[in-house]
């Protein structure tokens, strides 16, 4: 399909035809005045001179017509180039049935806590979460997956997309405190509900990974869970952390022990119960299998197919015509209008 991206520039096309009315040429009036005057020319061979001028007049007249045509062609070609002609190639996205999954991942400072052990080595909560969610995302073929990270504020890192590789790459780049030191748990749930309720009903699922300690934001976690239930969003919660009295955490390159990093498991369980989902512990090896089974029992939704038009610019064609017209004007200097000037002597 052909179209102009800026068609309003076409209003400039008749401008050369309007210039004689908007800006009269004074030199043309001077030529008319000179024609009205009587000119006496003294030449020994006046007949031969007049014959020579008459023989040259048709050639100059033709050159003048060509010159004028090239001027108009140059103007039209430049305006067409400004209008940005383009060819639109339709591209239809093929949709597949699947689920709408929004991952809400805690990225607060508490995710640096070293209260997990893998192969006898202490690892942080963030490392455990990344490993768990990377395997989960890689297994969800055909689903539309989004990613939300939250700290002191909640942000959409990736909208719902079938590009699992892109989501995994974004997930691998998340580090603790990337969204602030605090934990806006309620805001993250509310933001996920806002994005999911725009999708068809039946497969709106949120995977919440957090330690349950809400310390920032404007929404309370329980209020956000009630909002999720009203919007038909099921929240499956994965709790990370432990209930130890003193938990090691990496701060400024040094391992310190703090007693304010315990996991609020009760809040996480209430969020899952209110929304109609389920609660799991990140250390449970069967948690992901159970979540996948629960999601598989829901009704899949068909993503709406969209047709996008990919533009191919064509402005180079009228621009090349303008260059050729400009070259022709340079090769036809005889077509330029000559104006008779009179030098009056005092």
ABEGO torsion letter per residue (X at the ends): XBBBABAAAAAAAAAAAAAAAABBBAAAAAAAAAAABBBBBBBABAAAAAAAAAAAAAAAAAAAAAAAAAAAAAAAAAAAAAAGBBBBBBBBBBBBBBBBBBBBBBABAAAABBABBBGGBBBBAAAAAAAAAAAAAAABBGBBBBBBBBBABBBBABBBBABAAAAAAAAAABBBGAAEABBBAAAAAAAAAAAAAABBBGABBBBBBBAGBBABEABBAAAAAAAAAAAGBBBBBBBBEBABABBBBBBGGBBBBBAAABBBAAAAAAAAAAAGBBBBBAABAAAAAAAAAAAAABBBBBBBBBBBBBBBBAAAAAAAAAAAAAAAAAABAAABBBBBBBBBBX
